[in-house]
Amino acid sequence: MEQHKLPNATLILVFGILSIVTCCCYGILGLIFGIVALVLANKATSIYQENPENYTDYGNVKTGKILAIIGIVLSVLYLMMTIGMIAFFGFEDMQDPEMMREKMEELFG
């Protein structure tokens, strides 16, 4: 029987990598890429588990899923840090580098 590639196996891997790379974009892009990769990986895993001998590239799916989970965790942490900074310093102060430097000097001495 001929083996086929799992659908979206390469896309899952790419989105997993992008979720880590873009986690510092206020956490939003990394979160989106990570969630999409995780959903696609779960679909591909269920397809693979039905007939494992018919498909290849399951390693890409597993790797992409792990990278997506890491990207989601990093994105959530960065998003929480960003929300905390906005709550602590205020949005206007974060836009002005001079004001931000003064606030940081006050905070750390």
NORJO-V388220 format. One record per helix or strand. SS is the DSSP state (@ for helix, = for strand). FROM is the first residue (numbers start at 1). LEN is the number of residues. Records with the same first field share a line. If there is no record, write none. Layout:
SS = FROM-LEN / FROM-LEN
This chain:
= = 4-2 / 55-2
@ = 9-13 / 28-23 / 52-3 / 58-32 / 91-5 / 97-12
